[in-house]
Amino acid sequence: MIPGLLVMVGVSAVLAMIGEERGPRWLVYVWKPATTVMILAIAVFGDPGTGRYQLLIAVGLVASLAGDVFLMLPSDRFVAGLVSFLAAHLAYLTAFATPPGGRSAWLVLGVLVLVGGAVLCVLWPGLGQLRGPVSGYVALILAMAWMATTRWLQMPSGVTAAAAGGALLFVASDTLLALDRFRRRFAFARAWVLATYYTAQTLIALSVPGLRGG
């Protein structure tokens, strides 16, 4: 089941990217949310015994689905999308939460803070009234990535590595989105944003332990 879903996610994501870059727009309306629904299905196939973790990942994906819908609507619903993804990252942060320990975890935090600070400095002139919300969003997504990475450092395994990789890719995806929206448009930006976004969400879904592949 899981390999088949992964193939479907890949095909659906490509169709959404084509719709974003070349049209027609209905490809985006159909396949952008459909891809996230398929990724949610991957998480649902995790072991129910993982309970709280699986539930939080599912909540994060449902909130992300809402964000996908808001951001693809013809009218500008950026703030609604931002709030939806704030909820998603809060769910992920809660799932990944691990008491930090060891020099490596603090080193990762330092790097993330430097990257986040640099990105905010670049975006700042174009943010206007969104400076507060975007700064809060950056802080939350960096905290989420830090917790996912800390969890992997303290409990190395395939599933914790998937969560950490997904969290870091999420940071990369949102950075690309913000640079394209608030700084300067660049070629194939939407395709790059969706490619990193869907890979990130898929890895996070695959971090639910005990996935059944039958």
Backbone hydrogen bonds, N-H to C=O, Kabsch-Sander energy under -0.5 kcal/mol:
donor,donor_aa,acceptor,acceptor_aa,energy
5,L,1,M,-2.3
6,L,2,I,-2.5
7,V,3,P,-2.0
8,M,4,G,-2.2
9,V,5,L,-2.7
10,G,6,L,-2.2
11,V,7,V,-2.4
12,S,8,M,-2.8
13,A,9,V,-2.7
14,V,10,G,-2.0
15,L,11,V,-2.1
16,A,12,S,-2.2
17,M,13,A,-2.4
18,I,14,V,-2.5
19,G,15,L,-2.3
20,E,16,A,-2.1
21,E,17,M,-2.2
22,R,18,I,-3.2
23,G,18,I,-1.2
23,G,19,G,-0.5
27,L,24,P,-1.5
28,V,25,R,-1.0
29,Y,25,R,-1.8
30,V,26,W,-2.0
31,W,27,L,-2.6
32,K,28,V,-2.0
34,A,30,V,-1.2
35,T,31,W,-1.9
36,T,32,K,-1.2
37,V,33,P,-2.2
38,M,34,A,-2.2
39,I,35,T,-2.0
40,L,36,T,-2.4
41,A,37,V,-1.8
42,I,38,M,-1.4
43,A,39,I,-1.7
44,V,40,L,-2.1
45,F,41,A,-1.4
46,G,43,A,-1.7
47,D,209,P,-2.0
50,T,47,D,-2.5
51,G,48,P,-1.9
53,Y,50,T,-1.7
55,L,51,G,-2.6
56,L,52,R,-2.5
57,I,53,Y,-2.3
58,A,54,Q,-2.4
59,V,55,L,-2.6
60,G,56,L,-2.4
61,L,57,I,-2.1
62,V,58,A,-2.3
63,A,59,V,-2.5
64,S,60,G,-2.0
65,L,61,L,-2.1
66,A,62,V,-1.9
67,G,63,A,-2.1
68,D,64,S,-2.7
69,V,65,L,-2.1
70,F,66,A,-2.4
71,L,67,G,-2.4
72,M,68,D,-1.1
72,M,69,V,-0.5
73,L,69,V,-0.8
73,L,70,F,-0.7
77,R,75,S,-0.9
81,G,77,R,-2.4
82,L,78,F,-2.8
83,V,79,V,-2.5
84,S,80,A,-2.1
85,F,81,G,-2.3
86,L,82,L,-2.1
87,A,83,V,-2.1
88,A,84,S,-1.9
89,H,85,F,-2.6
90,L,86,L,-2.0
91,A,87,A,-2.0
92,Y,88,A,-2.4
93,L,89,H,-3.0
94,T,90,L,-2.1
95,A,91,A,-2.0
96,F,92,Y,-2.6
97,A,93,L,-1.3
106,W,102,G,-1.2
107,L,103,R,-2.1
108,V,104,S,-2.4
109,L,105,A,-2.0
110,G,106,W,-2.2
111,V,107,L,-2.2
112,L,108,V,-2.6
113,V,109,L,-2.6
114,L,110,G,-2.1
115,V,111,V,-2.5
116,G,112,L,-3.0
117,G,113,V,-2.7
118,A,114,L,-2.3
119,V,115,V,-2.5
120,L,116,G,-2.4
121,C,117,G,-2.1
122,V,118,A,-1.8
123,L,119,V,-2.3
124,W,120,L,-2.5
126,G,123,L,-1.8
127,L,123,L,-0.6
127,L,124,W,-1.3
128,G,124,W,-0.7
130,L,127,L,-2.2
131,R,128,G,-1.4
134,V,130,L,-2.7
135,S,131,R,-2.1
136,G,132,G,-2.4
137,Y,133,P,-2.3
138,V,134,V,-2.7
139,A,135,S,-2.2
140,L,136,G,-2.1
141,I,137,Y,-2.7
142,L,138,V,-2.2
143,A,139,A,-2.0
144,M,140,L,-2.4
145,A,141,I,-2.3
146,W,142,L,-2.4
147,M,143,A,-2.5
148,A,144,M,-2.2
149,T,145,A,-2.3
150,T,146,W,-2.9
151,R,147,M,-2.4
152,W,148,A,-1.7
153,L,149,T,-2.4
154,Q,150,T,-2.1
155,M,151,R,-2.2
161,A,157,S,-1.9
162,A,158,G,-2.0
163,A,159,V,-2.0
164,A,160,T,-2.4
165,G,161,A,-2.8
166,G,162,A,-2.6
167,A,163,A,-2.6
168,L,164,A,-2.4
169,L,165,G,-2.2
170,F,166,G,-1.9
171,V,167,A,-1.7
172,A,168,L,-1.9
173,S,169,L,-2.8
174,D,170,F,-2.6
175,T,171,V,-2.0
176,L,172,A,-2.2
177,L,173,S,-2.3
178,A,174,D,-2.5
179,L,175,T,-2.5
180,D,176,L,-2.3
181,R,177,L,-2.1
182,F,178,A,-3.2
183,R,178,A,-0.5
183,R,179,L,-1.5
184,R,179,L,-2.5
189,A,186,F,-1.5
192,W,188,F,-2.3
193,V,189,A,-2.7
194,L,190,R,-2.4
195,A,191,A,-2.6
196,T,192,W,-2.3
197,Y,193,V,-2.3
198,Y,194,L,-3.0
199,T,195,A,-1.7
200,A,196,T,-2.3
201,Q,197,Y,-2.6
202,T,198,Y,-2.3
203,L,199,T,-2.3
204,I,200,A,-2.2
205,A,201,Q,-2.4
206,L,202,T,-2.4
207,S,203,L,-0.6
207,S,204,I,-0.8
208,V,205,A,-1.5
212,R,45,F,-1.9
213,G,211,L,-0.6
